[in-house]
């Protein structure tokens, strides 16, 4: 019975390994399949941009677009910060009304019950001895 289970487990493991190799090979060969499929879709340009490595012409377009974007961003400026009236009012920044009160816990004291050894295990307790029972030696439960 045990050998039969081991053989079944081994066969299942081998089948799992073979199936995983087949799936990996399909995945690797499907790389070009997705590229061909996406050339006929409406998302052709986006998909190809994600799949293909950038070429020199794309680099030139991207760099010129990036430079013009950077130029536009440099021209946009925030207005200069100015001091406003509420910034000078001490009411907003003065002493806070929150009072910090430090509390201390009471010092711990020993009480009478803490000295009572009956309330705590002494650590000297002996374990019960183990006994051999009939079912432990029965052939009914243990097949050899």
Buried (B, 14 or more C-beta within 10 A) or exposed (E): EEEEEEEEEEEEEEEEEEEEEEEEEEEEEEEEEEEEEBEEEEEEEEBEEEEEEEEEEEEEEEEEEEEEEEEEEEEEEEEEEEEEEEEEEEEEEEEEEEEEEEEEEEEEEEEEEEEEEEEEEEEEEEEEEEEEEEEEEEEEEEEE
